[in-house]
């Protein structure tokens, strides 16, 4: 899965645990305004893809531009950004790919999390009909080369808990977030990445 699609999970972390009658777009804007960091867990899987493995792991982020997305199962992978560079590390291959934050994130949903530019400048946001007892919105990128068609985000009492991303190939990835702590205090080296000895570094 491309970095843009994986880090899409960071569009949604956590907004304050206050009951709200606001629609999903309003809850998203509240999240952007009030949540500066978070930690939590995730699961993700391609919908309708036969034999697609369920990935699970932990994540953390801190505005602007810092995040960690650590897949634990079924095999380990790590994506981490220090705010300037994004590193995608595959322990099995002993290889890390390094990119700039701008080229990796661009107009992806992750841009909402990182606060890079105006939400309305990068995305067309609209409310969607509720389903499964949740409030939904749809974010469509204004850029033609974003790499995905849209991302639907579900909120439950101000908590963003589900993300469904439709990519350019017609495949939908569903990501569920859980055990999220908003505005978590993170250690100074949380987003520092040093390639292990013997790792092949590929700079893009």
C-alpha positions in Angstrom: 0.0 0.0 0.0 1.3 3.5 -0.9 2.4 5.8 1.8 -0.4 8.3 0.9 -3.0 5.6 1.6 -1.5 4.3 4.8 -1.1 7.6 6.4 -4.6 8.5 5.5 -5.5 7.1 8.9 -4.0 10.2 10.4 -6.7 12.3 8.9 -8.7 11.0 11.9 -7.3 10.7 15.3 -9.5 12.1 18.1 -11.5 15.2 18.9 -12.4 16.1 22.5 -14.7 13.6 24.3 -17.7 16.0 24.5 -21.1 15.0 23.2 -22.1 17.0 20.2 -25.1 17.3 17.8 -22.9 18.8 15.1 -22.6 17.1 11.7 -19.5 15.2 10.7 -17.9 18.2 8.8 -18.2 20.3 11.9 -16.7 17.6 14.1 -13.8 17.3 11.7 -13.1 21.0 11.9 -13.3 20.8 15.7 -10.7 18.0 15.6 -8.4 20.1 13.4 -8.7 23.1 15.7 -8.3 21.3 19.1 -6.3 18.1 18.7 -2.5 18.7 18.4 -1.3 15.2 19.1 -2.7 11.7 19.7 -1.8 8.0 20.2 -3.9 5.0 19.4 -4.3 1.7 17.7 -5.5 0.8 14.2 -6.7 -2.1 12.0 -6.9 -1.9 8.2 -8.0 -4.1 5.3 -9.0 -3.8 1.7 -12.7 -4.3 1.3 -13.7 -7.1 -1.0 -10.1 -8.1 -1.7 -10.0 -11.9 -1.5 -7.3 -13.1 0.8 -6.4 -9.6 1.9 -4.7 -9.7 5.3 -5.9 -7.5 8.2 -3.1 -5.3 9.3 -3.0 -3.9 12.9 -0.6 -1.8 14.9 -0.1 1.5 16.8 0.1 5.1 15.7 1.0 8.5 17.1 1.1 12.0 15.7 2.0 15.6 16.6 1.2 18.7 14.5 2.7 19.8 12.3 3.9 17.0 10.2 5.2 14.4 12.7 3.7 10.9 12.9 4.4 7.2 13.4 2.4 4.4 11.8 3.7 1.0 13.1 2.3 -2.1 11.6 2.7 -5.0 14.1 0.7 -7.8 12.4 0.8 -9.9 10.2 4.4 -8.6 9.6 6.2 -5.5 10.8 6.5 -2.3 8.9 7.2 1.3 10.1 6.3 4.7 8.6 7.6 7.6 10.5 7.9 11.4 9.8 10.0 13.9 11.7 8.2 16.8 10.1 10.7 17.1 7.2 11.3 13.6 5.9 9.1 10.5 5.8 10.8 7.1 6.3 9.2 3.8 5.2 11.1 0.9 6.8 10.7 -2.8 6.0 12.6 -4.9 8.5 12.3 -8.1 6.4 13.9 -6.4 3.4 16.3 -4.4 5.5 15.4 -1.4 3.4 14.1 2.1 4.1 12.7 4.6 1.6 13.1 8.3 2.4 11.0 11.0 0.9 10.2 14.6 1.7 7.0 15.2 3.6 5.5 17.3 0.8 6.1 14.7 -1.9 4.9 11.9 0.3 1.8 13.6 1.7 0.9 16.2 -0.9 -2.9 16.5 -1.2 -3.5 13.2 0.6 -6.0 13.0 3.5 -2.9 13.2 5.8 -2.6 16.8 4.9 -5.7 17.5 7.1 -3.8 16.1 10.1 -0.6 17.9 9.5 -2.3 21.3 9.0 -0.5 22.0 5.8 -2.6 24.6 4.2 -6.4 25.3 4.2 -8.7 22.3 4.5 -11.2 23.8 2.1 -8.4 24.7 -0.4 -7.2 21.1 -0.6 -10.5 19.2 -0.2 -14.2 19.5 -1.0 -16.0 18.5 2.3 -19.6 17.4 2.4 -21.9 15.6 4.9 -23.0 12.1 4.0 -26.1 10.3 5.2 -25.7 8.6 8.5 -25.2 4.8 8.6 -24.5 2.2 11.3 -25.5 4.9 13.9 -22.5 7.0 12.9 -22.1 10.5 11.4 -20.3 10.5 8.0 -18.5 13.0 5.8 -16.8 12.8 2.4 -13.6 14.6 1.5 -12.8 14.8 -2.2 -9.3 16.1 -3.2 -9.3 19.1 -5.4 -6.0 18.0 -6.9 -6.4 15.6 -9.9 -3.2 13.7 -9.0 -4.0 13.0 -5.4 -4.0 9.2 -5.9 -7.4 8.6 -4.5 -11.0 9.5 -5.4 -12.4 10.3 -1.9 -12.2 9.4 1.7 -15.3 8.9 3.9 -14.9 9.5 7.6 -17.3 8.3 10.4 -17.7 10.1 13.7 -19.4 8.8 16.8 -20.1 11.5 19.5 -17.2 13.6 18.2 -14.8 10.6 17.9 -13.6 9.8 14.4 -13.5 6.0 14.3 -13.7 4.7 10.8 -12.1 5.8 7.5 -12.9 4.3 4.1 -10.6 5.4 1.3 -11.4 4.7 -2.4 -8.1 4.8 -4.4 -7.6 5.5 -8.1 -7.8 1.7 -8.9 -11.3 1.4 -7.5 -10.2 -0.4 -4.3 -11.5 0.6 -0.9 -9.4 0.4 2.2 -11.2 0.5 5.6 -9.3 1.7 8.6 -10.7 1.6 12.1 -9.1 3.5 15.0 -9.4 2.6 18.7 -8.0 3.3 22.2 -7.2 6.9 21.1 -5.8 9.4 23.5 -6.1 13.1 22.4 -3.4 15.6 23.0 -1.1 13.0 24.4 2.3 14.0 25.8 4.9 12.3 23.6 8.6 11.8 24.3 11.1 14.1 22.4 12.4 11.2 20.3 9.0 9.7 19.4 9.4 10.6 15.7 13.2 10.2 15.3 14.3 7.4 13.0 17.8 6.0 12.6 18.2 3.1 10.1 19.6 0.0 11.8 23.1 -1.0 10.7 23.1 -2.8 7.3 19.9 -1.2 6.2 19.7 -0.1 2.5 18.6 3.5 2.3 16.8 4.6 -0.8 16.2 8.4 -1.2 13.4 9.5 -3.4 
